[in-house]
Amino acid sequence: MSKTAPHLPWLLSLILLWGCSDLVDPPDASSSIEGVVTHALDVATDDGPVRGSTLGGLNVFKGIPYAAPPTGSRRWAPPARPTQWTQPLAATAFGPPCPQLREEVLHLNEDCLRLNVWAPAAAAKPRAVLVWIHGGGYVEGASSEAWYDAAQLAEREDLVVVSFNYRLGLLGFLALPQLTAPDGGTGNWGLRDQIAALDWVRRNIAAFGGDPKRVMIAGESAGAVSVTTLLAATPAQGLFQRAAIQSGTYRPVLEKEQPVGAFPSAYFVGLVSAIVLECTEGDIAACLRAKPAVQVLGTQLQLTPVTEMGLSLWPTLPVVDGVVLKGRPLARVLAGSGDVPVLVGANDNEASFVLASMGVVGNPGDFGRYVDALGASARKAQLTALYQPSVVGEIAAADALGTDLSFACPAQRLATASATVGTAPAYLYRFARALPNGPLAPLGVAHGTDIVYLFGRFDAVATTPTPQDLTLSWQLQSAWGAMARTGSPIPAWLPYSPGGTFITWNTPATTEATWRGGRCASLDAWGLLPP
């Protein structure tokens, strides 16, 4: 593995789109709802009582431990229940982000397995629950980022909203034979955290006014990949009843011992990491667990990023370990796993945020060089004819190709799989509204734009919404809220069938029938959309 892996542009791209908010102390939930803190509120969980706050019409709890700190012998082990407590635990501040390397600050606190709850305060029958899983390429991010503030969504849609942190990078996904759980699995420590958070919801959410039988998991980017992976994960079955996959895919999963496409095996990544950390003899697990978190994180930069389907990722990913994951996500869905109602879709310009870092700046020939970088040189002539850079421009053509490969065509394939297997419906969407102003507006309908509209936190990305944007935000919240409550979104959004209609979220929203100009069929025929 090269010590000069081209990580810096990739990290800068992630910081722009996934980390544009301060992880340490984002604006409090009260900044987006009416009212002030009126009183403290105690709720009993099965680990101990927690003390949150009533803010306007919401009860808000932050930083609740859902698992013990994954330190010492619990590092690279399944999450364990936290030590029980008897006195009310203050739950008024977000827990620390899980350890990660970021350009602006280094986060190293491993006591990070915390979750947050926003719940309507008025007494009523149990509410549906939306559980949000943050993105960040499985190496960055936290539930405390400002654009994930769920106050507006919870209040408008009368939902209980939960968000949580999970282990990231090598601390979350290191797989080795020496790091095998008692059940025989390895590598999926961060994925097991997600399942543990969902199990906490099952056990405790009724105390916060939520209905454990109406739980919808939702996420964007790596959070959406997590949703797809949870659909396939054996221990996650029954912990949720609906799902939303926003700009996600099914590919970023490693096989334990065999490389797949451009992805190395999980054990190869683990071996390289152990060599770099000088843990190759004696008690390798103890040696690894004794290393400081900053040294483990630094080892990630010595791994080579994987570029496949137009997306560059660090190879610290979920693992087909035969226990948590018994097969690749798409294959598992096609076999009937995760048979729940699903929303799945992509934004119009998903690839726009990485093009400059890959040399696509508008010069003649940029599209062809981009095709080479994607490893698709053998299909350059066909791709050039399909995307027509001489007509639409080098940047637009590359953006369309990257978006199709990474997110849009996988979204259609996931919707088709969900719609044709089992009994639950799938709903396909295209998000087509760019932010009207602010630093992200020049990127078009960029990766992550839909998050701003779903949570209504335009301020988190320095954007001033127009009345049309506020209306679209409300419509998106209404659709996701209806899905959480009933298993189907707004009446105008019909279940998807192969070749059928989908909804385009724009101002106004419309119904369409041709997905991405029909290009996915060509990409599939040319072998560019592996399963």
N, C-alpha and C positions, 0 to 999 in steps of 0.2 A: 504493500500500500504506500502510495506516495505521501511524503510529508508536505508536499506543496499542492495538495488537492485544491481545486478552485472553489473554495468555500465562501470567500468574502462576498462576491456579488449575490450569491444565493442567500446568504444571511441578511444582507441589506434588503433584498426583496422581501424576505419574510418579515423583517422589522417594519417595513413600510405597510404591508397589508395585514399582517397578523399581530403586529406589536405596536400599533400606532398610539396606544394608550399606556399610561404609567401603571405598571403592575403593582407598585408598592402601595399607593394610596389614591385609587381612583375616586371620582366624585361619589358621594354617598347617595344611596337610593332616594333620599329625600329631595335630591336635586331635580328629579323628573316626575314627582307627584306633588299634589297639593298637600299642604299641612306641614306640621312639625312633629317632632317626637312628643307624644302625649303621655306615655307611661311605659314602664318596663313590663314585659310579659314573660311568664314562665310556662314552659311546655315540658312535659316529661317524655323522654325517650327511653328506650330499653337499655341505654348505657348510662343514663343519668339525666337530671333536669338541665335545660338550657334556658338562658334569659336573653330574649331579643327585645325589639322595640316595636311599638305601634307608630307607624308613620302615615298620617292621613288615613286612608282606608285600608292600609296594608299592615300586616304583621311581618316583620323582616328579621331574619336570623342569618348571621354570617359566621363562617369559620367553625361550624360544628364538626368535631372529629367523627368520621365514619369508619376509621381504621386506626390502628396503633401506628406510631412513627415507624417507617420501614428502615430502621437503622440496626447496626450490629448484625445479629443473626437473622433479622427480618429483612435485611437488604437482599434483593433477588430471592424472595420467598413470597408465597401467597399472602395477601393482606390478612392481618389478624384483627379481631375485635379490639377496640381500645379498652384500657383499664377503666372499670366503672368508677363513677364519682357519685357523691351524694348531695353536695351543695350545688346550687344553680351555677352553671358555667356561663360566663359572659360570652354572648354570641352577637356582638355588635360591630365586629371588625373582621374583614376578610382574613383568612389564613394566608400564610406565605405561599407564593408560587412554588411548584416543585422545581428542584434544581435544574438549571438550564444556563446555557451561554447566550448572552444577548449583547449586542453592540454597546448599549448604553449602560448596562448594569449587570453584575453577575449575581445570580440567585443560587444559594447553596443550602438552604434550610430543608433538610429531608423530612421534617415533621410537617408535611404539607397535605396529607390526605384529609382534606376538609371540604365541607359542602355548605351551600347557602340555600335559603328558602324564602320565597316571597309568597305570601298567602293572604287573600282577602280577609279582612277582619270581621265583617258582618257574619253573624251566625246564619247558616243555611245548610242544606244537604251537602254531602261531600262533593268537592269539586274535582274535575279532571286535573291531571298532573302532566306537565311538560317538563322533561328532564333534558337540559341542554349540555352537550358535550363540546368543549372548546376545540378549536383547530390550532395549527402551528407546526404541521409537518412531523408530529410525534417528537419534536425536539424543543418546542417553545410553546408559550401561551399559558393562560391561567383564567380561571373563572372570574377573577377580579377585574378583568379589563373593562373599561368604561362602556364600550359598545355592547357588552353583555348584561348591562344593568336591566333587570327584568321587571322593574316596578311598573312601567307603563303597560307592558304586555299582560302582566298578571291582573292589574286593575281593570283594564279595558275588557279583557276576555273572561274575567271571573275564573281565573286559573290559579292553581298552585304551581309555581315554577321553581325548579331545583337546578342548581349548577354545582360543579365540583371540579377539583383538581385530580390529576392522576400522574403517576410516574412517567418520566419522559426520557428520551435518548437511551444511552446505554444503561442508565439506572432503571429504566422501565422495560427494556426489551433485550437484555443480554441473555443469550442462550448458550449453554454448555452442558455436556454430560455431568460435570461436577456441580452444576446448579440445577438440580432436578428436584421438583417439589415432591412431597410424599405421595401425591397421586400420579406421579410419573411425568408430569408436564414440565416444560421449561420455556423461558423466554417471554411469556405473555404477562409479565408482572403488571404493566400498565393497563392491559386489557382486563386482568383480574381485578384491578382497582375499580375499573368502570363497573364490572359486575357486582363488586362489593357495595358500591354506591347505590346501584339499583336494588340490591337486597336490603340495604338500609331503608330505602324508600318503601319497599314492600312491608317492612316491619313497623315503620314509624310514621309514615306520611298521614295516616288517619288522625294522629294527634294534632296535626297542623291544619286539619280540615280537608285533606286530600283523599281521593278514592284510589286505593291500591289496585283496583281492578280496571282503572282507566288511566293507564300510564303511557304517555307518548315519548319516545326518545327522539331527539333531533340534534343535528349538528351540521357544521359547515367545514369543508376542506378535510383535514385529518379527523375532525369531529364527525363528518359525514362518512368517511371511510370507516371510522369506528362503528357507526350505526350499521353499515353494511356488514362489518365483521361480527357485530353482536347478533345480527339476524342469523348468522351461521354458527355462532358459538353455542355449544351444547349447554353449559351451565347457565346461559342467559335466557333460555327458553322459558316462557311463562312470567318473566319479570317485567314485560311490557306488552302492550296490546295494539300500538300503532307506532309508525316510524316516519321520520322525515329526513331525506338524504339530500343535502344542499351542497352542490358542487363537490360531490364525492365520487368514488369509483370503487372497484373491487380488486384491483391489481396489487396494491402495496402490501403484500403479505409474503413472507419468506417460507420456503420449505426448510425443514430442519437440517437435512443432509445434502440435498441436491439443489444446484442453481436452477432457476427458472427464468428464461429469457436473459435480460440484463441483470436480474437480481441474483446476488450470491446466495449461498446457503447460510442459514442462521448460524450453524456451527463454524463456518469459515469466518464470519464476522466476529464470533466469540473468540476463536483462536487468535486472530490478529489482535484483538483487544487485549487478550491475556498476555500475548508476547510483548506488546507495547507497555503494558503495566508490570512486566517482569514477574508474572505469576504463572510459571510453567512447570514447577516442580513442587513436590510435597503436597501440602493441603492447599490446593489451588483455590477452593472456595474461601477459605479463611484468609488467604493472601489478598484476594480481590476485595473482600469485605473490609479489610483493614486499610484500604487505600482511601485517601481523602476524596470527597465528592468532586472537588475542583480538578483533581488529577484524572478521575474517571471521565469527566466531561471533556477535558482536554484531549483525551484519547479519541473522541469522536472526530476531531479535526484531522486525524490521521487515516480515517476511512475515506474511501472514494465514493462520492455521491453517485447515485444510480440515475441514469436518464433513460426512461422508457415511456412510450406513449406521450411524449412531449413534456414530461414533468420530471424535474430533478429533485431527488429525495436522498436523505441520509439513509443508509441501510439498517436503521434501528427501528424495526417494524414488527407487527404481530407475526406469530409463527404458527404454521401448521404442525402442532406438537402431538397430535393424536389424542389429546385430552380436552383442553379448552377448545381448540380448533381441530376437528377431525377431517377437514378437507378445505379446499380453497373456497372463499365466500360465494362466488358465482355458482360453482358446482353444487354447493350445499343448498343455495336458494332453489336451484333447478331441481334438487332432490326433495324439496318441500319444506326445508328448514325456514323458520321465521315467517310463517304464513300469517301475516298481519297486514292490515291496510297500510299502504306506503305512499308517501309523497316523494317524488324524486325529480330533480331538475338541475339546470345549469344556467349560468349567466352568459350573455352574448360575447363578452371579451375576456374570458377566463385567463388567457395566456398573455394579456397585455402587460402584466407586471413583470414578466421575466424576459421579454424580448430584447430590451436594450442590453441586459447582462449577457445575452447570447449572441450579441453582435448584429441584431436586426434593428437598424436605425434609419432605414429608408434608402440606402445606397443600392445601385443596380447589382443584382446578383445576391442580395441578402436572403431572399426566399430559398434559393438553391443551397446556399451555405447552411441555412437553418435546417433544411431537409437532411443535409449531411450530418449535422449535429445530432439529429434525432435517430440516426442510423438507418435511414430510409433511402439511401442513395440509389438503390436498385429500382426504386419507383419514382425517381425524380421527374422523368418525362410525363408520366401519368399524373403526378401530383401538380405539376406546373400547368398542365392542361385543365385540371379540375379546379384549381384555385386562382388561376389567371393573374399572377402578380403584375403583368404588363398592363392589365386593365384596371384592377382595383388598387394597385400599389403594393410594394414589397412588404410593408408593415401589416397592412390589412390582410393580405394573403397568408402571411405567417401566423397572425393572430387567429384567423379562422381555422387553419390547420391545427395549431396547438390546442385550441379550444375543443375542436372536434375530437382529437386523439385523447386528450387528458380527461375531459369531463362530459361533453355533450353526447358523444356516441356511447360511452359507458352508461350514461344516465338512461338513454333510450333502451339499451340492452337490459339494464336492471328492471326498468318498467315492464319490458316485454316478458322477462323471466317471472316477475312477480304476478303479472297479469295472466300468464298461461299455466302457472303451476299453483295448485291449491285452490282455495276458495275466496281468499281476500282480494279486494281490488287494489289496483295501483293507479296513481294519478301523476301524469307527466306535466312538467311546467318548463317554460322558458322565461328567464328574468331579463327584461330588455330595457330597463330604465337606468340611465346613467345619473350619477349625482349631479345636480344642477350647477354646483360651484364647489370651491374648496380644493385642497391639494390633490385629491384623487380623481377629480372630474376629468382631467386630460386622458386618463386611462380608459375612458369609456365605461361600459358595464363590466367593471373589473371584478376579479376574484374577491369575494367578500362584500360586494355592494349590497347584496340581499340582506345581510345581517343588519345593516343600518336601518333598513325599512322594517324588518321584523321586530326589532326592539325599539324602534323610534328614536334612537340616540344619534341624531344628526350632529349634535354638538361634539360627540366623541371623535368625529373626523373633520371638525372645523367646517361644517357645511350648514348653510342657511336654507332650509327647505322652502319650496314654493307651496302654495295651497294644493297644487296637483300632487306634489310629493307627499304631503301630509295625508291626502286622501288615499294614495296608493299604500302608504304605510298602514293605515287603518284597514284597508281591504286585505292586505297580506296577514295582518294580525287576526282578522276575522276568519280567514280561511284556515289558518293553522289552529286557531282556537276551536273552530267547529270540528276539525279533524281530531283534536285531542278529546273533545267531549263525546263525539258520536261515531268516529271512524270514517267519516266522509266530510269533505270540505263544502264549499258553497255549491248550491244546486247547479249553477252554470258549468261547473267543472266536472265533466263526465269521466267515469273510469276509462283508463287507457286500454286499448286493444291494439295488436300489431297493425300498423298503418292507420290507426285511428287518430282522433283529435287530441289536442293538448291545449292548455291555457298559456297565453303569453301575458305576463305581468308587465304592463306599461300604463301610460296615461292616454287613453283608457285601456283596460284589459280587454283582450280579444281571444277568440278561439281559432286555432289554426290546425292544418292537417298535414303539412309538409315539414318534417323535422330537419333543420340544418340543410335545406335545399336538397335533401335526398343523398347527401354525400357519404353518410355512414355506410350505406350498402357497398359503395365502391371501396372504401377503406377496408371493410371487412373482407371483400372478395380478394383484395391484394395482400391479405395476411397482416394488416397493420393494427388490428384490434384483437390481440390474443385474449383468451379466456382468463 
